Amino acid sequence: MASTYSLRMDARTEEVLLSQAREGDDRSFEQLVLTHSDRAIRLALRMTGNRHEAEEIAQEAFLRLHRSLHRFRGDSRLSTWMYRTVTRLAIDHLRREKLKRQVFFFRSRTDEDDLDPIDLAVSHEASPESRVLTREAGTVLKEVLQGLSARQRAVFTLRHFEELSLKEIAEVLELEEGTVKAHLHRAVHHVRQQMQHHRPE
């Protein structure tokens, strides 16, 4: 999975930090958190659409890591564990808060705190019209994703935003690859169908 997962920390350095963290070295654990926090928050944000909730999910993931350090023996990279834990927490959250999530995209925004970083990364060289259209498309996509089940949204997010392969997604979600493919097919069909409805005349 090295081709898609974060390479900011090599496996050896990560194992050293994990070993030191197990022995009570808080600085080593903080370094692990710093290395993986941006990606964890970004994944949770794309799943939930809300920055505050995304940060809480990421925080809970790191708390779980801290509590289970003595059991984490490097059977997989920490990035793999982080994808799995954040995705599961986000799925649980979405299932608990399904009705509230439907309301989220229709409330007015007063700032950009809840926008996906991908929406904020529009090229400054683009025309104002292009930037508006790009942002509007991103908002519509977020609304469309609310129509997916939590599992389908997880698969769609991991495939099309995080660019994981079907095999990697299957490992993260602990599903059969054929099941992942089926979820992805349904998700893509739904998104394409709904985006057609939102296409301007």
C-alpha positions, -999 to +999 in steps of 0.1 A: +000+000+000+030+023+000+019+037-034-011+054-019-006+056+018+014+084+034+051+081+029+061+110+051+074+085+077+092+053+067+083+020+083+115+018+104+110+053+119+074+046+126+083+014+144+109+031+165+084+058+175+057+032+183+082+013+205+092+045+223+055+054+227+048+020+243+074+028+268+057+060+278+075+085+256+048+112+250+069+130+224+071+099+202+033+095+203+028+132+195+051+128+164+029+099+153-002+120+157+013+149+138+023+126+109-012+111+105-036+138+118-041+158+086-051+127+066-073+113+094-092+146+097-095+149+059-109+114+056-134+120+085-143+154+070-151+139+036-172+112+053-192+136+076-191+170+059-184+187+092-150+198+105-159+198+142-172+162+139-142+152+118-118+165+144-136+146+171-135+114+151-098+118+145-092+125+181-111+094+192-091+074+167-058+086+183-072+080+218-079+044+207-044+040+194-030+053+226-050+029+246-040+000+224-003+007+219+007-024+238-014-045+213-002-027+182+028-048+170+031-036+134+012-063+117+002-035+093+013+001+088-001+027+111-017+044+081-037+012+074-049+011+109-058+048+108-078+044+076-097+015+092-104+031+125-114+065+112-136+050+086-154+027+111-159+056+135-173+078+107-196+050+096-209+046+131-213+083+134-233+086+102-256+058+111-263+074+145-268+109+131-285+101+097-313+126+101-291+153+113-267+148+084-296+153+060-302+187+075-265+198+074-262+206+037-293+228+037-283+251+066-267+284+058-229+288+062-213+319+077-177+308+072-156+282+053-147+261+083-169+231+072-157+231+036-137+202+023-101+212+018-104+201-018-130+228-023-107+254-009-079+244-031-093+259-063-066+275-083-063+312-077-054+315-114-089+303-124-115+329-133-140+339-106-167+322-126-147+289-127-140+291-090-177+296-082-187+267-105-161+244-090-173+252-055-209+248-064-201+214-079-184+203-047-214+214-027-238+195-049-216+164-047-216+165-009-254+167-010-256+138-034-233+117-011-259+120+017-281+096-003-256+068+000-255+043+028-226+049+053-208+018+039-212+030+003-200+065+012-169+050+028-161+030-002-167+059-026-146+082-005-117+058-001-117+051-039-123+085-054-108+109-028-081+088-011-074+069-044-071+035-027-074+003-048-102-021-044-078-045-027-067-018-002-103-008+005-112-044+012-083-046+037-093-013+054-129-023+057-123-060+062-146-069+034-143-092+004-130-074-027-162-084-046-183-068-019-163-036-021-168-036-059-205-040-055-208-012-030-187+010-053-208+002-084-240+012-065-224+043-052-211+055-085-244+047-102-262+068-076-238+097-078-239+098-116-277+097-116-281+124-090-255+147-106-274+145-138-305+158-120-284+187-107-268+196-140-278+232-150-301+236-181 
